[in-house]
């Protein structure tokens, strides 16, 4: 058996973390944008005398506890040979929710082949994201698509969308930010909680794209997550539209004068243009 699914990459503009003993109640409030680029996951399942799980990223065999957790939860003790292939449009560890998209893609593809409710797959992928500290809300955001506001954390949570179709200009800078390191930094997390709540509440009151970008840039500065390099580039980008820093990664996202933004970002890093992804085909 074989099937493929596409899961959008997700940029988090800001977030308010919630940690609970129950992973399904953990997660975040916040807001972000799902992209037309992401992860294509293909899953193969064959009968086997033992349980074998293989994971590949861009044709290279890897050990992924994040994805293996999802597979084992879905198949339990059944003997199967399962191969999960993930092909990435964007790099990991740059604030694009690629880990979450990979986990969700594997879970939904297996659920489709084994006739399991997609909500079960969503819950398991979210649980794995929380346990492995690769994120706090990207899985649920990816599942809903569009420009989303996560009003309530966890699964199912409460998610609503801000309508709109835009060209998104990305700038990927050298280097990485490790999500788990930030999630374990108490001082940073206190700032993130304070400004994440403020920004989410304000966006709920005024759910407009312009407000989202304004609040995202406020969050990046006030939480001290933004580097001086990114700060300078984003401030210049506001001359041609609206921009902010991807949470959590050394990347920038913007909308506005696509040509001018692409020229500007090209001076500093790898530039990619994509769209808002507002489809659900699971």
N, C-alpha and C positions, 0 to 999 in steps of 0.2 A: 504494500500500500504506500501511496505517496500523495502529499499535498503541499501547497505553498501558500504563504500569507505575506502580505506587506504590512508592516507596522511603522507609522511615522516617527521620525525623530521628534523630540520635544525640547523646547527651550523654556526654562522656568525664569520668569521675570522677577518674581519674589515669592517667598514662602514663609509660612509660620509653622514650625515643627510641632508635632504632637507625638509623644512616645507613651505607649501603654504596654502592659505585660502581654496583652493580646495583640499580635501583629496586625490583625484585621481592623483594630481600632486605632492603630498607629498610622502615621502619614503626615499630611500637611494640608493646611489651607493655603491658597495662593492663586497665582494666575500664570498663564504661559501661552505659547504658540506651538501648534503641531505643524510640521514641515512636510512638503511633498517628497523630500528625501528621507531615508530612514534605513530600515533593515528588511530584506527579503529573506524569510525563513522557509526552508524546505525540509520536511521531515519524511523519512522512510521508515516503515515498520515491517519487519519480517518475523515469522515464527522462529523460535529458537529453543534449544534445550536448557538455556541459561539466560540470565538477564545481562544484556550487553548494551551499554550506552556510549555512543561516540559523538563528539562535538567538534565542529569545524567552523572557523571564522576565516572568510575569504580564502577558502581551499586549504588552510593550514589546520592540522589537527591540534586541538587545545584541550586542556583540563579546565572545565568551568563548573565550579561548585554551585554557582547561581542557577545555571540551566539544569544541571543534574538533579538538583533539589526539586525543580518543577517536574521533571520527567518521572522521578521515583514517586512523588506524591500522586501523580496521575495514574501510574500503572500499578502502584502498590507492589505486591510480590510476584506479579505475573512474569513469566519468562518470555522475553521478547528481545529482538535485536533492533535497537532504535538508533538511527543516525539523524543528527540535527545539523543542518548546514545553514550558517548565517552569512549573508553577503551584505557588507556595510557600505552605505553611501557616504557616511561621515565618520571621522575618527572617534574613538572612545576617549574618555577622560577630558573632554573639552566642553562639557555642558550641554550636550545634545540628547541626553537620556538614552544613549545607545544600549547600555546594559539593560535598562527597563524594557526597551523595545525588543531586545533579543530574548529576554525571559518570557515576555508576553507572546511573542511570535511562536516560540517553541510550545508554550502551553496551549495556545489556541489551535495550532496545527495538530497536535496530538489529540486534543479534545474533538476536533472535527473527524479525525480518522477512527476514533474509538467511540464516537457518539456520546460524548460527555457534554453536559451543559456548559456553554461558554462562560457563564458567570462563575462556575467552579474553577475554570482555567484562569480567569481574571483574578480571583481570590488567591490562588496558589502563586501566581506570578508576583502579585503584590507582597504576599507573605515572604517570598524568597528575597525580594528587593529589600524589605525591612531587616530581615535576619542577616543578610550579607552586607548591609550598610552601603548599598550602591545608590540609594536614593530614598526619598520619603513620599513621593506622590506621582512620579513620572508614569508608572504603570497605568494608573487610573486615568491620567491625562491623555496618554497615548490611545487608550481605549475609546475615549469620547471624541477626540479629534477637534479641529478648529482652533479658535482662540478661546481658551476656556478659563472660567473662574471656578476654583475648587472651594466651595463655601463650607463644606464639612469634610473633615479628614476621614481616612480609612476607606473600607469597602462595605457597602456600595458608595458611601459618602453622598454629597450633593454637588453636582457639577452642572453648570450652565454655560452657554456660549455667548460671546460677543460676535454678532454677524459681521462679515467683511472678508473680501478677497484682496490680498496684497502680494506684491513681489517683495520677498525678504532677501536682503543682501547680508551675507555672512562674511566675517573676517576671522580666520583661524590663525592665531599667533603661535609661535614656537613655545614649547613647554606644556606642562600639564598641572592641573590642580586635582589633588586626591580628595574625593568627596568624603571618605571615611575619616580623614584627618580633621576636616572642618567640623564634621558632625560630632567629633569627640573633643573639640576645643570649647570649654565651658564659657569663656569670655565671649567668643564669637557667637556662640549659640544664644546667649542672653540678648545680644544686640539683634540677632536674626529674629528671635521670637518677638521682641518689642516692635521692630519696624515691619516685620512680616504681618503682624496683626493690624497695625495701623494702615498699611498699604492695601491689604485685603478688604478691610472694612470700607475704606474710601472708594475702592473700585466697585464694590457692591452698590454703594450709594450712587455712583456715577460710572456705569459700565460702558465706557467709550474707549476706543483704541488709543486716542490721544492721551487719555488719563492713564491708561495702562503703561505707556512708555514713560510718562512723567514720573509715575510712582516707581517703576522699575529702576530708573536712574537714581531716584532718591534713595531707594533701598540699597543699591550698590555702593553709594557714597557713605551713607550713614552707618552701615554695618562694617565699613572698612575692608570689604572684600575686594574692592577694585584696586588694581595696581596703578602706579603713576603713569605707566605706559598706556594702559587701557583708558585711563581718565583723559589723557591728552587727545587720543584718537576719537573717543566718543564726543568730547566737547566740540571738536572740529566737525564731526559728522552731523551735529545738530544744525549746522549751516545749510545742510542739504536735505533735511528731513528730521526724523526722530530715531534715536539709537540708545542702546544700553548694553550692559555686559550679560552674557549668558551665565546663569547660575546652575552649577558651579564649574566654571571652566575659563580658560584663557582664550575666549572668543567674544565677538561682538555681533549683535544683530541690529538691523536697521530697516526702515522703510522711508520712501521719499523719492528723490531724484536718483533713480537707479544707476544711471551712467556716472554721475558725479560721485556717488557713494562707492561704486566699483573702482573708480580711479583712485580715490582716497585710500580705500582699504588695500588696494594692490601695492601701495608703497610700504605696507607693514607686514603683510602676511598673505596667506592663501585666501582668495576671494571666490565665493560661490553664490549664485543667484538661484532661488527656488520660490515656491509658492506656499501659501497657507493650505494645509491638507484638511479638508472638512468632510471627508467621506468616511463611512463605516461599512466595511465589507467583510465582516467576520461571520 
